[in-house]
Amino acid sequence: MRTSTRVAGVLTGLTLALGGAALTAPAAYADVRDCINVVEEQLRGGEAPSYVVTACKTGQSGGHAGCVTGLTKGGGVTNGTAVTACSAAP
């Protein structure tokens, strides 16, 4: 196999691999949005307060307990809704 053909194959594989990684990145944001949507459904209207966004981002990074605490401590979010919302985050 010629070197130029081999290099082209490697570059094609690398491009596909990086493209695949780029396509999965928005899914992480979608998880935070799902978490926020669960809370907004309970609050019935309006944009989620900043503590909701912060708590959902905590849940996305693996801090489920911190997410639940952040949502319930802020007021207005029941424990059941917080658990459901934080489960949607990771």
N, CA, C and O atoms as CSV, one atom per row, in Angstrom:
chain,resi,resn,atom,element,x,y,z
A,1,MET,N,N,0.851,-1.168,0.000
A,1,MET,CA,C,0.000,0.000,0.000
A,1,MET,C,C,0.897,1.230,0.000
A,1,MET,O,O,1.871,1.300,0.749
A,2,ARG,N,N,0.566,2.180,-0.829
A,2,ARG,CA,C,1.365,3.399,-0.918
A,2,ARG,C,C,1.170,4.254,0.322
A,2,ARG,O,O,0.103,4.228,0.936
A,3,THR,N,N,2.180,5.000,0.688
A,3,THR,CA,C,2.136,5.846,1.876
A,3,THR,C,C,1.025,6.895,1.767
A,3,THR,O,O,0.323,7.158,2.743
A,4,SER,N,N,0.866,7.489,0.591
A,4,SER,CA,C,-0.167,8.520,0.430
A,4,SER,C,C,-1.569,7.939,0.636
A,4,SER,O,O,-2.438,8.607,1.195
A,5,THR,N,N,-1.790,6.718,0.194
A,5,THR,CA,C,-3.076,6.070,0.387
A,5,THR,C,C,-3.310,5.774,1.863
A,5,THR,O,O,-4.414,5.944,2.381
A,6,ARG,N,N,-2.256,5.331,2.524
A,6,ARG,CA,C,-2.353,5.022,3.949
A,6,ARG,C,C,-2.649,6.292,4.751
A,6,ARG,O,O,-3.498,6.280,5.643
A,7,VAL,N,N,-1.954,7.379,4.438
A,7,VAL,CA,C,-2.169,8.655,5.139
A,7,VAL,C,C,-3.593,9.146,4.900
A,7,VAL,O,O,-4.252,9.622,5.825
A,8,ALA,N,N,-4.067,9.030,3.666
A,8,ALA,CA,C,-5.434,9.463,3.368
A,8,ALA,C,C,-6.448,8.652,4.168
A,8,ALA,O,O,-7.437,9.198,4.657
A,9,GLY,N,N,-6.205,7.358,4.298
A,9,GLY,CA,C,-7.106,6.511,5.088
A,9,GLY,C,C,-7.117,6.890,6.554
A,9,GLY,O,O,-8.172,6.918,7.187
A,10,VAL,N,N,-5.935,7.183,7.098
A,10,VAL,CA,C,-5.834,7.582,8.502
A,10,VAL,C,C,-6.540,8.913,8.727
A,10,VAL,O,O,-7.271,9.075,9.704
A,11,LEU,N,N,-6.322,9.866,7.820
A,11,LEU,CA,C,-6.974,11.172,7.959
A,11,LEU,C,C,-8.497,11.062,7.835
A,11,LEU,O,O,-9.226,11.755,8.545
A,12,THR,N,N,-8.966,10.217,6.960
A,12,THR,CA,C,-10.409,10.003,6.825
A,12,THR,C,C,-10.981,9.413,8.106
A,12,THR,O,O,-12.024,9.851,8.591
A,13,GLY,N,N,-10.288,8.413,8.650
A,13,GLY,CA,C,-10.737,7.809,9.910
A,13,GLY,C,C,-10.742,8.804,11.045
A,13,GLY,O,O,-11.669,8.821,11.855
A,14,LEU,N,N,-9.715,9.635,11.113
A,14,LEU,CA,C,-9.624,10.648,12.165
A,14,LEU,C,C,-10.748,11.664,12.022
A,14,LEU,O,O,-11.360,12.060,13.015
A,15,THR,N,N,-11.022,12.085,10.799
A,15,THR,CA,C,-12.101,13.043,10.563
A,15,THR,C,C,-13.445,12.470,10.994
A,15,THR,O,O,-14.246,13.156,11.630
A,16,LEU,N,N,-13.686,11.219,10.647
A,16,LEU,CA,C,-14.942,10.587,11.048
A,16,LEU,C,C,-15.032,10.450,12.561
A,16,LEU,O,O,-16.097,10.648,13.146
A,17,ALA,N,N,-13.913,10.113,13.191
A,17,ALA,CA,C,-13.918,9.968,14.648
A,17,ALA,C,C,-14.193,11.305,15.329
A,17,ALA,O,O,-14.996,11.380,16.259
A,18,LEU,N,N,-13.534,12.345,14.870
A,18,LEU,CA,C,-13.749,13.666,15.474
A,18,LEU,C,C,-15.132,14.199,15.152
A,18,LEU,O,O,-15.758,14.848,15.991
A,19,GLY,N,N,-15.608,13.937,13.969
A,19,GLY,CA,C,-16.963,14.363,13.597
A,19,GLY,C,C,-17.999,13.679,14.463
A,19,GLY,O,O,-18.988,14.297,14.857
A,20,GLY,N,N,-17.785,12.418,14.761
A,20,GLY,CA,C,-18.693,11.691,15.641
A,20,GLY,C,C,-18.705,12.265,17.032
A,20,GLY,O,O,-19.761,12.355,17.659
A,21,ALA,N,N,-17.530,12.662,17.534
A,21,ALA,CA,C,-17.452,13.273,18.860
A,21,ALA,C,C,-18.161,14.616,18.878
A,21,ALA,O,O,-18.822,14.966,19.855
A,22,ALA,N,N,-18.020,15.359,17.801
A,22,ALA,CA,C,-18.680,16.662,17.735
A,22,ALA,C,C,-20.194,16.514,17.687
A,22,ALA,O,O,-20.924,17.357,18.207
A,23,LEU,N,N,-20.659,15.447,17.065
A,23,LEU,CA,C,-22.101,15.243,16.975
A,23,LEU,C,C,-22.704,14.806,18.304
A,23,LEU,O,O,-23.898,15.005,18.527
A,24,THR,N,N,-21.909,14.218,19.190
A,24,THR,CA,C,-22.451,13.794,20.471
A,24,THR,C,C,-22.410,14.910,21.507
A,24,THR,O,O,-23.081,14.802,22.533
A,25,ALA,N,N,-21.666,15.951,21.285
A,25,ALA,CA,C,-21.553,17.032,22.258
A,25,ALA,C,C,-22.893,17.699,22.575
A,25,ALA,O,O,-23.162,17.937,23.753
A,26,PRO,N,N,-23.746,18.012,21.605
A,26,PRO,CA,C,-25.015,18.650,21.939
A,26,PRO,C,C,-25.916,17.798,22.829
A,26,PRO,O,O,-26.786,18.339,23.512
A,27,ALA,N,N,-25.734,16.511,22.838
A,27,ALA,CA,C,-26.558,15.655,23.688
A,27,ALA,C,C,-26.369,15.981,25.156
A,27,ALA,O,O,-27.312,15.879,25.941
A,28,ALA,N,N,-25.161,16.371,25.537
A,28,ALA,CA,C,-24.903,16.741,26.927
A,28,ALA,C,C,-25.738,17.957,27.316
A,28,ALA,O,O,-26.309,17.997,28.406
A,29,TYR,N,N,-25.812,18.950,26.426
A,29,TYR,CA,C,-26.618,20.122,26.717
A,29,TYR,C,C,-28.094,19.746,26.775
A,29,TYR,O,O,-28.845,20.272,27.596
A,30,ALA,N,N,-28.496,18.848,25.914
A,30,ALA,CA,C,-29.899,18.434,25.897
A,30,ALA,C,C,-30.309,17.832,27.228
A,30,ALA,O,O,-31.448,18.011,27.661
A,31,ASP,N,N,-29.399,17.119,27.887
A,31,ASP,CA,C,-29.703,16.540,29.184
A,31,ASP,C,C,-29.988,17.623,30.219
A,31,ASP,O,O,-30.908,17.481,31.025
A,32,VAL,N,N,-29.210,18.702,30.207
A,32,VAL,CA,C,-29.453,19.817,31.125
A,32,VAL,C,C,-30.809,20.441,30.805
A,32,VAL,O,O,-31.576,20.773,31.708
A,33,ARG,N,N,-31.094,20.596,29.535
A,33,ARG,CA,C,-32.375,21.175,29.115
A,33,ARG,C,C,-33.527,20.284,29.568
A,33,ARG,O,O,-34.563,20.792,29.999
A,34,ASP,N,N,-33.365,18.963,29.479
A,34,ASP,CA,C,-34.415,18.047,29.938
A,34,ASP,C,C,-34.662,18.223,31.430
A,34,ASP,O,O,-35.808,18.244,31.877
A,35,CYS,N,N,-33.601,18.348,32.187
A,35,CYS,CA,C,-33.702,18.560,33.632
A,35,CYS,C,C,-34.479,19.853,33.915
A,35,CYS,O,O,-35.391,19.874,34.742
A,36,ILE,N,N,-34.109,20.905,33.228
A,36,ILE,CA,C,-34.759,22.209,33.425
A,36,ILE,C,C,-36.234,22.128,33.027
A,36,ILE,O,O,-37.093,22.697,33.701
A,37,ASN,N,N,-36.526,21.423,31.938
A,37,ASN,CA,C,-37.918,21.292,31.482
A,37,ASN,C,C,-38.800,20.607,32.514
A,37,ASN,O,O,-39.954,20.994,32.697
A,38,VAL,N,N,-38.269,19.593,33.190
A,38,VAL,CA,C,-39.050,18.894,34.225
A,38,VAL,C,C,-39.433,19.881,35.328
A,38,VAL,O,O,-40.572,19.886,35.794
A,39,VAL,N,N,-38.487,20.706,35.739
A,39,VAL,CA,C,-38.755,21.681,36.802
A,39,VAL,C,C,-39.732,22.744,36.310
A,39,VAL,O,O,-40.652,23.122,37.035
A,40,GLU,N,N,-39.540,23.227,35.090
A,40,GLU,CA,C,-40.438,24.254,34.551
A,40,GLU,C,C,-41.877,23.757,34.445
A,40,GLU,O,O,-42.817,24.536,34.606
A,41,GLU,N,N,-42.054,22.459,34.175
A,41,GLU,CA,C,-43.404,21.896,34.129
A,41,GLU,C,C,-44.085,22.022,35.493
A,41,GLU,O,O,-45.272,22.335,35.576
A,42,GLN,N,N,-43.315,21.775,36.566
A,42,GLN,CA,C,-43.903,21.889,37.897
A,42,GLN,C,C,-44.154,23.350,38.248
A,42,GLN,O,O,-45.188,23.675,38.832
A,43,LEU,N,N,-43.222,24.234,37.901
A,43,LEU,CA,C,-43.373,25.645,38.237
A,43,LEU,C,C,-44.423,26.325,37.362
A,43,LEU,O,O,-44.866,27.431,37.670
A,44,ARG,N,N,-44.814,25.681,36.299
A,44,ARG,CA,C,-45.863,26.132,35.391
A,44,ARG,C,C,-45.655,27.547,34.859
A,44,ARG,O,O,-46.351,28.497,35.216
A,45,GLY,N,N,-44.675,27.625,34.002
A,45,GLY,CA,C,-44.495,28.886,33.299
A,45,GLY,C,C,-43.236,29.619,33.676
A,45,GLY,O,O,-42.648,29.419,34.739
A,46,GLY,N,N,-42.852,30.472,32.765
A,46,GLY,CA,C,-41.679,31.282,33.002
A,46,GLY,C,C,-40.389,30.505,32.810
A,46,GLY,O,O,-40.374,29.279,32.707
A,47,GLU,N,N,-39.333,31.255,32.767
A,47,GLU,CA,C,-38.011,30.668,32.627
A,47,GLU,C,C,-37.528,30.181,33.986
A,47,GLU,O,O,-37.822,30.790,35.015
A,48,ALA,N,N,-36.802,29.103,33.980
A,48,ALA,CA,C,-36.291,28.536,35.229
A,48,ALA,C,C,-35.338,29.522,35.901
A,48,ALA,O,O,-34.519,30.151,35.230
A,49,PRO,N,N,-35.442,29.656,37.222
A,49,PRO,CA,C,-34.509,30.514,37.946
A,49,PRO,C,C,-33.076,29.990,37.819
A,49,PRO,O,O,-32.866,28.828,37.472
A,50,SER,N,N,-32.117,30.828,38.093
A,50,SER,CA,C,-30.707,30.457,37.926
A,50,SER,C,C,-30.312,29.271,38.807
A,50,SER,O,O,-29.448,28.485,38.418
A,51,TYR,N,N,-30.928,29.124,39.992
A,51,TYR,CA,C,-30.567,27.998,40.842
A,51,TYR,C,C,-30.945,26.661,40.202
A,51,TYR,O,O,-30.307,25.644,40.473
A,52,VAL,N,N,-31.981,26.657,39.353
A,52,VAL,CA,C,-32.392,25.438,38.662
A,52,VAL,C,C,-31.332,25.052,37.629
A,52,VAL,O,O,-30.936,23.890,37.538
A,53,VAL,N,N,-30.884,26.025,36.864
A,53,VAL,CA,C,-29.846,25.769,35.858
A,53,VAL,C,C,-28.574,25.259,36.530
A,53,VAL,O,O,-27.966,24.298,36.060
A,54,THR,N,N,-28.173,25.894,37.620
A,54,THR,CA,C,-26.973,25.484,38.350
A,54,THR,C,C,-27.111,24.063,38.876
A,54,THR,O,O,-26.192,23.255,38.740
A,55,ALA,N,N,-28.250,23.757,39.471
A,55,ALA,CA,C,-28.469,22.420,40.020
A,55,ALA,C,C,-28.473,21.371,38.913
A,55,ALA,O,O,-27.913,20.290,39.090
A,56,CYS,N,N,-29.092,21.671,37.783
A,56,CYS,CA,C,-29.132,20.708,36.676
A,56,CYS,C,C,-27.739,20.480,36.095
A,56,CYS,O,O,-27.416,19.359,35.702
A,57,LYS,N,N,-26.916,21.512,36.032
A,57,LYS,CA,C,-25.538,21.344,35.569
A,57,LYS,C,C,-24.747,20.489,36.557
A,57,LYS,O,O,-23.885,19.709,36.151
A,58,THR,N,N,-25.035,20.633,37.847
A,58,THR,CA,C,-24.399,19.783,38.851
A,58,THR,C,C,-24.788,18.331,38.623
A,58,THR,O,O,-23.949,17.435,38.715
A,59,GLY,N,N,-26.052,18.102,38.327
A,59,GLY,CA,C,-26.526,16.745,38.046
A,59,GLY,C,C,-25.889,16.162,36.801
A,59,GLY,O,O,-25.593,14.969,36.748
A,60,GLN,N,N,-25.678,17.000,35.804
A,60,GLN,CA,C,-25.067,16.531,34.564
A,60,GLN,C,C,-23.629,16.080,34.796
A,60,GLN,O,O,-23.159,15.147,34.144
A,61,SER,N,N,-22.937,16.729,35.711
A,61,SER,CA,C,-21.543,16.366,35.960
A,61,SER,C,C,-21.419,15.246,36.993
A,61,SER,O,O,-20.328,14.984,37.499
A,62,GLY,N,N,-22.530,14.591,37.302
A,62,GLY,CA,C,-22.473,13.416,38.160
A,62,GLY,C,C,-22.870,13.649,39.604
A,62,GLY,O,O,-22.851,12.711,40.401
A,63,GLY,N,N,-23.228,14.860,39.959
A,63,GLY,CA,C,-23.612,15.165,41.337
A,63,GLY,C,C,-25.114,15.082,41.542
A,63,GLY,O,O,-25.773,16.101,41.750
A,64,HIS,N,N,-25.657,13.874,41.486
A,64,HIS,CA,C,-27.110,13.697,41.599
A,64,HIS,C,C,-27.647,14.251,42.923
A,64,HIS,O,O,-28.646,14.970,42.940
A,65,ALA,N,N,-26.982,13.913,44.025
A,65,ALA,CA,C,-27.444,14.388,45.338
A,65,ALA,C,C,-27.371,15.912,45.428
A,65,ALA,O,O,-28.271,16.546,45.980
A,66,GLY,N,N,-26.310,16.495,44.890
A,66,GLY,CA,C,-26.172,17.952,44.886
A,66,GLY,C,C,-27.222,18.617,44.026
A,66,GLY,O,O,-27.699,19.707,44.342
A,67,CYS,N,N,-27.580,17.960,42.939
A,67,CYS,CA,C,-28.635,18.469,42.061
A,67,CYS,C,C,-29.966,18.503,42.803
A,67,CYS,O,O,-30.664,19.517,42.788
A,68,VAL,N,N,-30.316,17.395,43.452
A,68,VAL,CA,C,-31.584,17.309,44.192
A,68,VAL,C,C,-31.609,18.359,45.303
A,68,VAL,O,O,-32.605,19.064,45.470
A,69,THR,N,N,-30.524,18.462,46.055
A,69,THR,CA,C,-30.452,19.449,47.138
A,69,THR,C,C,-30.581,20.863,46.597
A,69,THR,O,O,-31.290,21.691,47.170
A,70,GLY,N,N,-29.896,21.140,45.496
A,70,GLY,CA,C,-29.952,22.474,44.897
A,70,GLY,C,C,-31.349,22.856,44.434
A,70,GLY,O,O,-31.756,24.012,44.546
A,71,LEU,N,N,-32.075,21.882,43.917
A,71,LEU,CA,C,-33.433,22.173,43.442
A,71,LEU,C,C,-34.412,22.357,44.591
A,71,LEU,O,O,-35.233,23.274,44.561
A,72,THR,N,N,-34.338,21.502,45.601
A,72,THR,CA,C,-35.294,21.590,46.705
A,72,THR,C,C,-34.974,22.744,47.639
A,72,THR,O,O,-35.879,23.341,48.221
A,73,LYS,N,N,-33.710,23.058,47.784
A,73,LYS,CA,C,-33.294,24.160,48.666
A,73,LYS,C,C,-33.730,25.513,48.107
A,73,LYS,O,O,-33.987,26.451,48.862
A,74,GLY,N,N,-33.812,25.607,46.774
A,74,GLY,CA,C,-34.199,26.864,46.148
A,74,GLY,C,C,-35.644,27.231,46.391
A,74,GLY,O,O,-36.023,28.394,46.246
A,75,GLY,N,N,-36.450,26.264,46.756
A,75,GLY,CA,C,-37.863,26.531,47.031
A,75,GLY,C,C,-38.733,26.336,45.816
A,75,GLY,O,O,-38.338,26.665,44.697
A,76,GLY,N,N,-39.901,25.810,46.032
A,76,GLY,CA,C,-40.854,25.664,44.948
A,76,GLY,C,C,-40.741,24.374,44.165
A,76,GLY,O,O,-41.607,24.088,43.338
A,77,VAL,N,N,-39.695,23.578,44.398
A,77,VAL,CA,C,-39.527,22.320,43.682
A,77,VAL,C,C,-39.654,21.189,44.691
A,77,VAL,O,O,-38.921,21.137,45.679
A,78,THR,N,N,-40.590,20.287,44.432
A,78,THR,CA,C,-40.778,19.169,45.352
A,78,THR,C,C,-39.636,18.163,45.200
A,78,THR,O,O,-38.934,18.148,44.188
A,79,ASN,N,N,-39.465,17.330,46.217
A,79,ASN,CA,C,-38.403,16.329,46.185
A,79,ASN,C,C,-38.605,15.352,45.016
A,79,ASN,O,O,-37.640,14.982,44.347
A,80,GLY,N,N,-39.832,14.943,44.775
A,80,GLY,CA,C,-40.114,14.024,43.678
A,80,GLY,C,C,-39.744,14.607,42.320
A,80,GLY,O,O,-39.161,13.921,41.480
A,81,THR,N,N,-40.086,15.874,42.110
A,81,THR,CA,C,-39.741,16.545,40.849
A,81,THR,C,C,-38.228,16.685,40.741
A,81,THR,O,O,-37.659,16.488,39.668
A,82,ALA,N,N,-37.578,17.023,41.849
A,82,ALA,CA,C,-36.124,17.186,41.828
A,82,ALA,C,C,-35.430,15.878,41.462
A,82,ALA,O,O,-34.491,15.878,40.667
A,83,VAL,N,N,-35.878,14.780,42.027
A,83,VAL,CA,C,-35.270,13.472,41.733
A,83,VAL,C,C,-35.467,13.141,40.254
A,83,VAL,O,O,-34.538,12.681,39.590
A,84,THR,N,N,-36.673,13.375,39.738
A,84,THR,CA,C,-36.950,13.106,38.324
A,84,THR,C,C,-36.113,13.993,37.434
A,84,THR,O,O,-35.518,13.507,36.472
A,85,ALA,N,N,-36.049,15.281,37.726
A,85,ALA,CA,C,-35.282,16.222,36.919
A,85,ALA,C,C,-33.807,15.873,36.928
A,85,ALA,O,O,-33.163,15.884,35.879
A,86,CYS,N,N,-33.265,15.565,38.090
A,86,CYS,CA,C,-31.833,15.265,38.198
A,86,CYS,C,C,-31.492,13.941,37.532
A,86,CYS,O,O,-30.365,13.751,37.076
A,87,SER,N,N,-32.445,13.031,37.471
A,87,SER,CA,C,-32.216,11.767,36.757
A,87,SER,C,C,-32.130,11.992,35.257
A,87,SER,O,O,-31.502,11.208,34.545
A,88,ALA,N,N,-32.755,13.054,34.775
A,88,ALA,CA,C,-32.700,13.386,33.344
A,88,ALA,C,C,-31.399,14.082,32.978
A,88,ALA,O,O,-31.048,14.153,31.800
A,89,ALA,N,N,-30.681,14.596,33.965
A,89,ALA,CA,C,-29.488,15.391,33.695
A,89,ALA,C,C,-28.270,14.599,33.224
A,89,ALA,O,O,-27.611,15.036,32.281
A,90,PRO,N,N,-27.936,13.459,33.829
A,90,PRO,CA,C,-26.666,12.828,33.401
A,90,PRO,C,C,-26.727,12.125,32.065
A,90,PRO,O,O,-25.726,11.567,31.615
